[in-house]
């Protein structure tokens, strides 16, 4: 089994300064269940989660990537300001990857520090263990930011 353990700089993840990535702080869920649990007012285009819930999910990489959608970029800017995170957190995200679990596809922002390892280790159709931070919801879709990953299989 080929595994990548990545330490990231996002809020509430272990800092690069030497602490290990805390896998135990991520609750294993189905993405559909985590999304269904969001109590987003149907009138709201943005919903920010101050609790910073962390989730672990096994899903499949579809092979699709894209530049961070402008609306999601704006959402992240609001999230950073509202949560009083350092302004440079906005610059941690420039790309999204498409992840499928069951029959549902999710576009997930991935931190720049993880992009190259993800591209090197995860192929279209590969299953991947994802460690996610739920930032909230944009246009009623959950925004799960990828905080780390492990490849599954060889």
NORCORHU-V548479 format. One record per backbone hydrogen bond with DSSP energy under -1.0 kcal/mol. NH is the residue of the N-H (numbers start at 1). CO is the residue of the C=O. E is the energy in kcal/mol with one decimal. If there is no record, write none. Layout:
<<NH & CO & E> <NH & CO & E>>
This chain:
<<2 & 153 & -2.2> <13 & 10 & -2.2> <23 & 21 & -1.3> <25 & 22 & -1.6> <26 & 23 & -1.8> <27 & 54 & -2.1> <29 & 56 & -2.3> <34 & 30 & -2.3> <35 & 31 & -2.6> <36 & 32 & -2.5> <37 & 33 & -1.5> <38 & 35 & -1.2> <44 & 41 & -2.3> <47 & 137 & -2.2> <49 & 135 & -2.5> <52 & 49 & -1.1> <55 & 132 & -2.6> <56 & 27 & -2.5> <57 & 130 & -2.0> <59 & 128 & -2.1> <60 & 100 & -3.0> <61 & 126 & -2.6> <62 & 98 & -2.1> <66 & 96 & -2.0> <68 & 94 & -2.3> <73 & 69 & -2.6> <74 & 70 & -2.5> <75 & 71 & -2.0> <76 & 72 & -2.7> <77 & 73 & -2.3> <78 & 74 & -2.2> <79 & 75 & -2.7> <80 & 76 & -2.8> <81 & 77 & -2.2> <82 & 78 & -3.1> <83 & 79 & -2.5> <85 & 80 & -2.3> <89 & 86 & -2.2> <90 & 87 & -1.6> <92 & 89 & -1.4> <93 & 90 & -1.1> <96 & 66 & -2.8> <97 & 108 & -2.2> <98 & 64 & -2.6> <99 & 106 & -3.1> <100 & 60 & -3.3> <101 & 104 & -2.3> <104 & 101 & -1.8> <106 & 99 & -3.1> <108 & 97 & -2.7> <110 & 95 & -2.4> <111 & 146 & -1.0> <112 & 92 & -2.9> <114 & 111 & -2.0> <118 & 114 & -2.5> <119 & 115 & -2.8> <120 & 116 & -2.4> <121 & 117 & -1.9> <122 & 118 & -2.6> <125 & 61 & -3.4> <126 & 123 & -2.5> <128 & 59 & -2.9> <129 & 150 & -2.9> <130 & 57 & -3.0> <131 & 148 & -2.7> <132 & 55 & -3.5> <133 & 145 & -2.6> <134 & 53 & -2.8> <135 & 143 & -2.7> <137 & 47 & -3.0> <138 & 141 & -2.6> <139 & 45 & -3.7> <141 & 138 & -1.7> <143 & 136 & -2.8> <145 & 133 & -3.0> <146 & 109 & -2.8> <147 & 131 & -3.4> <148 & 131 & -1.4> <150 & 129 & -2.0> <152 & 127 & -1.3>>
